[in-house]
Each structure stands twice: as structure tokens, then as C-alpha cells.
Amino acid sequence: MNKNRFTAQMQRLGLIGLVALLLGLLSLGSVIAQDATDVLVWSLGYSGDYNDALVERFNEAHDDINIVYEDVLTGTFTENNQKVRIALENEAGPHVLGGVDVGANLRALVSTGQVRDLTEYYRASGLIDRIPPNLLSQVTIEGRIYAIPQNMESVGIFYNKDAFAELELEVPTSFEEYIAVLEAVKEAGYYGYTMGLAGGWPSALMASMFMYSSAGSEYIDVLSGTQPWTECDNCLDGLNAFYGMVANGYANPEPLGIDYDQSLDLFYQGINVMVLNGPWFIDASVSAEPDFEIGFFYLPAVNPNTDIKTLGGIGGSLIVAEYADVDAAFKVVDWLTTEEVAVQGLREVSVLPAFSIEVPEDIDPLTYQIASETAANVDKIGFWPVTYLPPKVFGDMNQIVQGMIGGMLTPEELLSEMQETHSNYLAEN
């Protein structure tokens, strides 16, 4: 055979082999891609855009697991909870779900029998040593752990630093100093306390802030039903202090006539100089672009001997469905609870993680302050009232607090109304 022809044939054969090899590799890649396990997620507990960003990051970093994200929880709080519960009962819902409220809602989901017991996962992963005990207790039902706290929320006073400088005011360190600040603000023609209660919330939350500030852990006993509302004298002191925000002219007029968002506008416009709010307010205030600098401090305790510093709790938690592919679901959970993802959430959307991290110093100063102070005071946070109260009783509480603010009930009568409402519910259920 001619040497040149032999060489040409070998080259053609080599080319054919190379093509076959490439086709084989492509086919193998297709098999690998097809073998990736899908994990259905309905929410990761953040805003829609950030949920999407997290899903994209996870899928780009993992070849063997693919998050399938469905944005189906678009109804009200009650409608979404009902949708999740029905889906779990029929094994047709998400494999991993974030943003789950602890308390009555978590217990209702666990009662379906389709929420995976995560106790052993906590121990094997070391997560049990990363979650503060008071947060862990809120996701524990009858000695077993069913959810993973995602983010921590604590409430405090955001204030207009420019107005404080103009009026030569210092950040108050006692409730007496706080009242003095409110008086000075009032005399200058501003309003000190921002309040918008139309539509119900955040009536019960604001009242609870002041009752925690006076009664401390005793208020937890009241919310849990182990101590009568009418026998909590410290709760009464806290309610009187809260009602004083309206009665003494410290709050904006007609708090029952405007809602939460409208009340924030008063703050952004410089009409009110302080607003009680949580870490989610940081991003909201940046979007509002007020023409003044914002500072933060915790509401000074009504009772200096209280063991609770502020109101807050778990913002949302992760659950895994019993019918999910456990290995794939746990890989998603592993990733969501890394310090890297936690720091990203803190940096990008001001979400405070529920487990200890090294707070980066190069983030927004206000976010850094709140994250650091919340971490330092995590054992002094009184949980949201809805964590302890049945949803119906919590809803009734919002209305009853509105009655007090509207002058139809005294603080004493509010406690009596809450005792009757709470007792009746417990007797019937």
C-alpha cells in the first residue's frame, strides 16, 4: 500500500475515532445531566427576587441536584399555609420549604405526618451546636426537631439622625430618657412615635413590645396560657406606657386611620422622627431614599429589671417533606445553612442569620450594628406573640388593641378582654 494512502486512511480513522469519542462523551454528559435529582421548592423564605437568585446560585454550583422552583405561594398568609398543608397531606407539595412560621403553623404542618424529623440530621451535621437554644426550642415539638431556623429578627427604634442633631438629642438609655426625647420632639413640632394600625397589624406586635419591655418572661407565660392576663401587673404597666404614646401626643394623629406603609411615609417625609421596626426595614428605607441618615437603638426597657431586651424571634424556618429524596434535600439544606450563604443574605438583603457567623465589617454600617447587637442579645429576645398564641387569638388581639388605641377600652379592660378570648379558645379546642 502506498505510504501516503496508508497515512491518509489512518488520519481518517483517527478522525472517526475522535468524533466517536466526542459523541460518547456528550452522550455520557447527557446521562449524567438526566440523572440529576430534582428538588421541588416553593419558597426559600426570602423575597421573590432573592429566592430566584439563590436557586440560580445553587443550580450553577451543583451537577447532581437541581432545584425546581415554583412560585405558587402568592395568596394571603392563611391561604398559603392551607395550600402547603393540603399539598403535604397529599404528598404533592414541595420537598424543601423555607419561610415557615414557627408556633401554631409549624405544629399544624407537623400534624400532617409529612414533615421530616430532623433531630438526627441536626446531630450528624453539627447544626445542633450552631443554633441558639432559645431558637432551637421554637422548632422542637415533643422533644423532636422539625425545622431549621433561617433568620433572626429583632425589633428596635430607627431614628432620624439629622433631626436628633438639629434638636441636640442623645440616644436614650432609659425609658425616662426616652420619654424626655419624645417630649422634646413634640415641643419642636414633630411626632416621635410612628403608628399606623389600619387593617389590624401591627397592633398586637407593638403592644407586645411594651409588655415584654415591662413584664419580660412573665409575658411569655401569659401568651402561653399558664398565667392569666389579668394577673400580670407588669403587663398592665407596659400597656399603659404604650397607650401613653397616643394619650400624650407622642404618636402621629389618627393611628387607626392609616396603615403600616402610610405610617412609614410619615417617617420618610421627616414628620415623625422615630419608628419601631425590624431588620427588614433597612432595605425598605434604602429604597425609599430619605434625605436624612438613619440610626438605630433598642427601645429602653419600661421596667429596668426585665430579662427581655426586645421583641423578635425567628423570621422563617426550613422544613423537609417526609416524601422527599432525603440525600438530595439535605444537600440543599446543607448549602442554605453555610456561612457563605448566610453572609450573602446579610450583605445583599439585610437578613440576619439564625446561627452564629462572623459579621463582616465591610457591610452597610446600619446592618452591621443591628446584626452585631442582635447576635449579642439573642438570649434576651421575646418571641412574636403569634409564636405562642393560636392564630385566631392573635387576630382577636389585634382588634382588641385597636379598641384600646381608639379609646374604647382601657388597658385594664384590654387585659380582661384578652383573658376571656384566650380562655374561651383554650376551652373549646
C-alpha positions in Angstrom: 0.0 0.0 0.0 1.2 3.4 -0.9 2.6 5.1 2.2 0.7 8.3 1.6 -2.6 6.4 1.2 -1.9 4.5 4.4 -1.3 7.7 6.2 -4.4 9.3 4.9 -6.5 6.3 5.9 -5.1 6.3 9.4 -5.8 10.0 9.7 -9.4 9.4 8.6 -9.8 6.5 11.0 -8.3 8.7 13.7 -10.8 11.5 12.9 -13.7 9.0 13.0 -12.4 7.7 16.4 -12.1 11.2 17.7 -15.7 12.0 16.6 -16.9 8.8 18.2 -15.1 9.6 21.4 -16.7 13.1 21.5 -20.1 11.7 20.8 -19.6 9.2 23.5 -18.6 11.9 26.0 -21.6 14.0 25.0 -23.9 11.0 25.5 -22.3 10.4 28.9 -22.8 14.0 29.8 -26.4 13.7 28.8 -26.8 10.7 31.1 -25.2 12.5 34.0 -27.5 15.5 33.5 -30.5 13.3 33.2 -29.5 11.6 36.5 -29.6 14.9 38.4 -32.2 14.7 41.2 -34.9 17.4 41.2 -35.8 19.0 44.5 -39.1 20.9 44.4 -39.0 24.2 46.3 -41.9 26.6 46.7 -40.1 29.2 48.7 -36.7 29.7 50.3 -38.1 32.2 52.8 -36.9 35.4 51.1 -38.4 37.9 48.7 -39.2 36.6 45.3 -36.2 38.1 43.5 -33.7 36.8 46.1 -35.4 33.3 46.1 -34.7 33.2 42.3 -31.1 34.3 42.9 -30.4 31.6 45.4 -31.9 28.9 43.2 -29.7 30.0 40.3 -26.6 30.0 42.5 -27.3 26.6 43.8 -28.0 25.0 40.4 -24.9 26.6 38.9 -22.8 25.0 41.7 -24.3 21.5 41.7 -24.4 19.0 38.9 -26.1 16.1 40.7 -29.1 18.1 42.2 -31.4 20.6 40.5 -33.7 22.9 42.4 -37.1 23.2 40.7 -38.6 26.4 42.0 -42.3 27.1 41.7 -43.6 30.5 42.9 -47.0 29.3 44.0 -47.4 30.9 47.4 -48.9 34.1 46.2 -52.0 34.3 48.4 -52.5 35.6 51.9 -50.7 34.2 54.9 -53.7 31.9 55.8 -54.2 30.8 52.2 -50.5 29.9 51.7 -50.5 27.9 54.9 -53.6 26.0 53.9 -52.1 25.3 50.4 -48.9 23.9 52.0 -50.8 21.7 54.4 -53.1 20.2 51.8 -50.1 19.6 49.5 -48.1 17.9 52.2 -51.0 15.7 53.2 -51.3 14.5 49.5 -47.5 14.2 49.1 -47.8 16.6 46.2 -46.1 19.6 47.7 -42.5 20.9 48.0 -39.6 18.7 49.0 -38.0 21.7 50.8 -39.9 24.7 52.0 -38.5 27.9 53.6 -40.1 30.8 55.4 -42.2 28.5 57.6 -43.5 30.3 60.7 -42.8 28.5 64.0 -45.5 28.1 66.6 -49.0 27.0 65.7 -48.3 27.0 61.9 -45.3 24.6 62.3 -47.3 22.3 64.6 -50.2 22.2 62.1 -47.8 21.2 59.3 -46.1 18.5 61.5 -49.6 17.1 62.3 -49.9 16.0 58.7 -47.2 13.4 59.3 -45.3 14.6 56.2 -42.7 16.9 57.9 -39.4 15.1 58.3 -38.0 14.7 61.8 -34.6 16.5 61.6 -33.3 15.6 65.0 -30.7 13.1 63.8 -29.7 15.5 60.9 -29.0 18.2 63.5 -26.7 15.9 65.4 -24.9 14.4 62.4 -24.4 17.8 60.7 -23.3 19.7 63.8 -26.2 22.1 63.3 -27.4 21.5 66.9 -24.3 23.4 68.2 -24.9 26.3 65.8 -28.5 27.3 66.7 -29.0 29.2 70.0 -31.0 27.1 72.5 -34.0 29.6 72.7 -34.3 29.4 68.9 -34.0 25.6 68.9 -36.8 25.3 71.4 -39.2 27.0 69.0 -38.7 24.3 66.3 -38.9 21.4 68.8 -42.2 19.6 69.2 -42.5 16.9 71.9 -38.7 16.5 72.1 -38.1 16.2 68.3 -36.7 18.9 66.0 -38.8 19.5 62.8 -37.4 22.7 61.3 -34.3 24.8 60.9 -34.4 28.5 61.9 -33.3 30.5 58.9 -33.2 34.1 60.0 -33.4 36.1 63.2 -35.5 39.2 63.7 -35.3 41.8 66.5 -37.3 45.0 66.8 -35.9 48.4 67.8 -36.2 52.1 67.1 -35.0 53.5 63.8 -34.5 57.3 64.1 -33.8 60.3 62.0 -30.2 61.2 63.0 -30.4 64.6 61.3 -33.5 65.6 63.4 -31.7 64.3 66.6 -28.7 66.5 65.7 -30.9 69.5 65.0 -32.7 69.1 68.3 -29.4 68.2 70.1 -30.9 64.9 71.3 -28.9 61.9 72.5 -29.9 58.3 72.1 -31.8 57.4 75.3 -30.5 54.7 77.6 -33.5 54.5 79.9 -37.3 54.8 79.5 -37.3 58.1 81.3 -34.8 59.4 78.9 -36.9 58.1 76.0 -39.9 60.0 77.3 -37.8 63.1 77.6 -36.8 62.7 73.9 -40.5 62.3 72.9 -41.3 65.5 74.8 -38.6 67.4 73.1 -39.6 66.1 69.7 -43.2 67.1 70.4 -42.3 70.6 71.5 -40.3 71.0 68.3 -43.4 70.3 66.2 -42.6 66.7 65.2 -44.1 63.4 66.2 -41.8 60.9 68.0 -43.6 57.6 67.7 -44.8 56.3 64.3 -48.1 54.3 64.4 -50.3 53.0 61.6 -52.8 50.4 62.7 -55.4 50.3 59.9 -56.0 46.8 58.8 -55.1 45.2 62.1 -51.4 44.5 62.3 -49.1 45.6 63.8 -51.3 46.4 66.8 -50.6 43.2 68.8 -46.9 43.4 68.0 -46.5 47.0 69.2 -48.5 46.2 72.4 -46.3 43.1 72.9 -43.1 45.1 72.6 -44.1 47.3 75.5 -45.4 44.4 77.6 -42.2 42.5 77.1 -40.4 45.7 78.0 -42.1 45.7 81.3 -43.0 42.1 82.1 -40.2 40.2 80.4 -40.5 36.4 80.5 -43.7 36.7 82.6 -45.4 37.9 79.4 -44.4 34.6 77.8 -46.3 32.8 80.5 -49.3 34.9 79.7 -49.1 34.2 76.0 -48.6 30.5 76.7 -51.8 30.4 78.8 -50.1 29.5 82.0 -50.7 32.8 83.7 -53.9 34.9 83.5 -53.6 38.1 81.6 -55.5 39.9 84.3 -52.9 38.9 86.9 -49.9 40.4 85.1 -49.4 43.8 86.7 -46.2 44.3 84.7 -48.1 43.7 81.5 -50.5 46.5 82.6 -47.6 48.8 83.2 -46.3 48.1 79.7 -49.8 48.7 78.2 -50.1 52.0 80.0 -46.7 53.0 78.6 -47.8 52.0 75.1 -51.2 53.8 75.4 -49.2 56.9 76.6 -47.7 57.2 73.1 -51.2 58.2 71.9 -52.6 59.8 75.0 -49.7 62.1 75.5 -49.5 63.2 71.8 -46.2 61.4 71.1 -47.6 59.5 68.1 -49.0 60.8 64.8 -52.7 61.7 64.8 -55.3 59.1 63.8 -53.1 56.0 64.0 -56.2 53.8 63.3 -56.8 55.8 60.0 -53.6 54.9 58.3 -51.9 51.6 57.6 -48.3 50.4 58.2 -47.0 51.7 54.8 -48.6 55.1 55.2 -47.1 55.4 58.6 -43.6 54.8 57.2 -44.2 57.6 54.7 -44.5 60.0 57.7 -41.1 58.9 58.8 -39.5 59.2 55.4 -41.0 62.6 55.0 -39.4 63.8 58.3 -42.8 64.3 60.0 -42.1 61.5 62.5 -38.6 61.1 63.8 -38.7 57.6 65.1 -40.2 54.3 64.0 -40.4 50.9 65.7 -39.4 48.3 63.2 -37.2 45.3 62.4 -34.2 44.5 60.2 -36.3 44.2 57.1 -36.8 47.9 57.4 -33.2 48.5 56.3 -33.7 47.5 52.7 -37.1 49.3 52.6 -35.6 52.5 53.9 -32.8 52.4 51.3 -35.4 52.0 48.5 -37.4 55.0 50.0 -34.3 57.2 49.7 -35.0 59.6 52.6 -32.9 62.7 52.6 -31.5 62.0 56.1 -29.3 59.5 57.8 -31.0 56.7 59.8 -29.7 55.4 63.2 -30.9 52.6 65.4 -31.3 51.8 69.1 -33.3 49.3 71.2 -36.4 50.7 72.9 -35.2 51.3 76.5 -37.0 49.0 79.0 -40.1 50.2 80.7 -39.0 48.1 83.6 -35.2 48.2 84.0 -35.4 44.8 85.8 -36.9 43.0 82.8 -35.0 40.0 81.4 -36.2 40.6 77.9 -34.5 43.3 75.8 -36.7 43.4 72.7 -39.4 41.7 70.7 -38.5 39.5 67.8 -37.9 35.8 67.0 -37.5 33.5 64.1 -38.4 35.2 60.8 -38.8 31.8 59.0 -37.6 28.3 59.1 -36.8 25.4 56.7 -38.7 22.1 56.6 -38.1 18.9 54.6 -41.0 16.8 53.4 -41.1 13.1 54.5 -41.6 12.0 50.9 -38.5 13.9 49.6 -35.3 12.2 48.4 -33.6 12.7 51.7 -30.0 12.9 50.4 -30.8 15.5 47.8 -33.0 17.5 50.2 -30.3 17.5 52.8 -27.7 18.8 50.3 -30.0 21.7 49.6 -30.3 22.3 53.4 -26.6 21.9 53.9 -25.9 24.6 51.3 -28.6 27.0 52.7 -27.1 26.9 56.2 -23.5 27.6 55.2 -21.9 30.7 56.5 -21.2 31.8 52.9 -24.9 31.9 52.0 -25.7 33.4 55.4 -23.3 36.3 54.8 -24.6 36.8 51.3 -28.1 37.2 52.7 -26.9 39.7 55.3 -24.9 41.6 52.7 -27.5 41.7 49.9 -30.9 41.8 51.6 -30.1 42.6 55.3 -31.4 39.2 56.5 -29.9 38.3 59.9 -29.0 34.6 60.1 -30.3 32.5 63.0 -26.9 30.9 63.6 -23.6 32.4 64.6 -21.5 33.9 61.8 -18.6 36.3 61.7 -20.4 39.6 60.8 -18.3 41.2 58.0 -17.2 44.7 58.8 -17.4 45.9 55.3 -21.2 45.8 55.1 -23.6 48.8 55.5 -22.9 50.3 59.0 -26.6 50.1 60.0 -26.8 46.5 59.0 -23.6 45.8 60.8 -24.8 47.4 64.0 -28.2 45.6 64.0 -26.6 42.2 63.2 -24.0 42.5 65.8 -26.4 43.7 68.6 -28.9 41.1 67.7 -26.3 38.4 67.9 -25.1 39.7 71.3 -28.6 39.8 72.7 -30.1 36.6 71.1 -30.9 35.2 74.5 -32.8 38.4 75.5 -35.3 38.4 72.7 -39.0 37.8 73.4 -40.7 35.9 70.6 -43.5 37.2 68.5 -46.9 36.7 70.2 -48.1 34.5 67.3 -45.4 32.1 68.3 -47.4 31.2 71.4 -50.9 32.4 70.6 -53.3 30.4 68.3 -53.8 32.4 65.1 -57.4 33.2 66.0 -56.5 34.6 69.4 -53.7 36.6 67.8 -56.1 38.0 65.3 -58.5 38.9 68.1 -55.7 40.6 69.9 -55.0 42.9 67.0 -58.6 44.1 67.1 -58.7 44.4 70.9 -55.5 46.5 70.9 -57.1 48.7 68.3 -60.0 49.2 70.6 -57.7 50.5 73.3 -55.9 52.8 71.0 -59.3 54.1 69.8 -60.3 54.9 73.4 -63.0 52.2 73.6 -61.0 50.1 76.1 -58.7 51.0 79.0 -55.5 49.0 79.4 -57.2 47.1 82.3 -60.2 46.3 80.1 -57.8 45.1 77.3 -56.3 42.5 79.7 -59.8 41.4 80.7 -60.9 41.0 77.0 -57.7 39.0 76.2 -58.3 36.8 79.2 -61.8 36.0 78.1 -60.9 35.5 74.5 -57.9 33.3 75.3 -59.7 31.2 77.9 -62.7 30.6 75.6 -60.4 29.4 72.8 -58.5 27.0 75.0 -61.7 25.6 76.5 -63.2 24.9 73.0 -60.0 23.4 71.4 
